[in-house]
Amino acid sequence: MKGAIFFASKYGSTAEYANWIAESTGLPVFNIKNKKADPSEYDFLVLGAPIIYYKLLNRKWIRTNWPIIEDIPIILFTVSGAPAGDKLDAWIANSKLPENMLSNMIHVALRGRQIPKELTWFDRIMLLIAAMKNPDPVASKEEREGFDYMDKSSIEPIIAMVKKMQ
Ligand SMILES: Cc1cc2nc3c(=O)[nH]c(=O)nc-3n(C[C@H](O)[C@H](O)[C@H](O)COP(=O)(O)O)c2cc1C
């Protein structure tokens, strides 16, 4: 079976995970900004995107491409500050993905990186405001001071699934 990785990334951590998955599996890897790559050419897809402002960054790409990919098995990996759990599930639901996608895809939650000095001023200020309002002290500190949870070994479940599909 022929597969491919299509990712979105704002600050590079999702791109890094996508490239690690490509290195370990030999799958081709495309940024969704590359309009020449056609996801309908593949037998299965690995889609990767960060959560930015409580939504998946690739939600519009998924909705636009849904008519041509709805019959293709999908592994979705998300990259976020928050770990797997209710908050993350709510943000995925908030991204308004096609309903039959949510029930058929496999989801793997990975944790990313946020370096305050690399952010745009707009993002930095928005995250400082979010930190002031956030009742969770750990998440609030992460929004203020950043974090680095990048972990190459966390892609292992994805590699195992891809190898089975290949
Ligand atoms: C502007 C901004 C908004 C974010 N919003 C969220 C969020 O709502 N929930 C969350 O868990 N993480 C959030 N994060 C953390 C990102 O998901 C994390 O930094 C991720 O690694 C970014 O991926 P990228 O480097 O591929 O862009 C946010 C980060 C930024 C910069």
The ligand as an SDF file (V2000), in Angstrom:
LIG
                    3D

 31 33  0  0  0  0  0  0  0  0999 V2000
   -0.3710   31.0230   18.7760 C   0  0  0  0  0  0  0  0  0  0  0  0
   -0.3740   29.6720   19.4230 C   0  0  0  0  0  0  0  0  0  0  0  0
   -1.5540   29.1130   19.8830 C   0  0  0  0  0  0  0  0  0  0  0  0
   -1.5540   27.8520   20.4950 C   0  0  0  0  0  0  0  0  0  0  0  0
   -2.7160   27.3080   20.9270 N   0  0  0  0  0  0  0  0  0  0  0  0
   -2.6870   26.1070   21.5630 C   0  0  0  0  0  0  0  0  0  0  0  0
   -3.8970   25.5290   22.0550 C   0  0  0  0  0  0  0  0  0  0  0  0
   -4.9970   26.0730   21.8960 O   0  0  0  0  0  0  0  0  0  0  0  0
   -3.8000   24.3550   22.7210 N   0  0  0  0  0  0  0  0  0  0  0  0
   -2.6090   23.7010   22.9060 C   0  0  0  0  0  0  0  0  0  0  0  0
   -2.5630   22.6530   23.5470 O   0  0  0  0  0  0  0  0  0  0  0  0
   -1.4560   24.2150   22.4140 N   0  0  0  0  0  0  0  0  0  0  0  0
   -1.4760   25.3900   21.7500 C   0  0  0  0  0  0  0  0  0  0  0  0
   -0.3340   25.9170   21.2490 N   0  0  0  0  0  0  0  0  0  0  0  0
    0.9070   25.1170   21.3300 C   0  0  0  0  0  0  0  0  0  0  0  0
    1.2030   24.4790   19.9630 C   0  0  0  0  0  0  0  0  0  0  0  0
    0.2510   23.4820   19.6750 O   0  0  0  0  0  0  0  0  0  0  0  0
    2.6150   23.9070   19.9770 C   0  0  0  0  0  0  0  0  0  0  0  0
    3.5150   24.9700   20.2100 O   0  0  0  0  0  0  0  0  0  0  0  0
    2.9640   23.1850   18.6930 C   0  0  0  0  0  0  0  0  0  0  0  0
    4.1870   22.5170   18.8950 O   0  0  0  0  0  0  0  0  0  0  0  0
    3.0710   24.1390   17.5170 C   0  0  0  0  0  0  0  0  0  0  0  0
    3.3040   23.4000   16.3510 O   0  0  0  0  0  0  0  0  0  0  0  0
    4.1780   23.9820   15.1270 P   0  0  0  0  0  0  0  0  0  0  0  0
    5.5670   24.2630   15.6980 O   0  0  0  0  0  0  0  0  0  0  0  0
    4.1840   22.8920   14.1320 O   0  0  0  0  0  0  0  0  0  0  0  0
    3.5020   25.2270   14.6540 O   0  0  0  0  0  0  0  0  0  0  0  0
   -0.3230   27.1540   20.6440 C   0  0  0  0  0  0  0  0  0  0  0  0
    0.8750   27.7270   20.1620 C   0  0  0  0  0  0  0  0  0  0  0  0
    0.8460   28.9640   19.5610 C   0  0  0  0  0  0  0  0  0  0  0  0
    2.1340   29.5460   19.0650 C   0  0  0  0  0  0  0  0  0  0  0  0
  1  2  1  0
  2  3  1  0
  2 30  2  0
  3  4  2  0
  4  5  1  0
  4 28  1  0
  5  6  2  0
  6  7  1  0
  6 13  1  0
  7  8  2  0
  7  9  1  0
  9 10  1  0
 10 11  2  0
 10 12  1  0
 12 13  2  0
 13 14  1  0
 14 15  1  0
 14 28  1  0
 15 16  1  0
 16 17  1  0
 16 18  1  0
 18 19  1  0
 18 20  1  0
 20 21  1  0
 20 22  1  0
 22 23  1  0
 23 24  1  0
 24 25  2  0
 24 26  1  0
 24 27  1  0
 28 29  2  0
 29 30  1  0
 30 31  1  0
M  END
$$$$
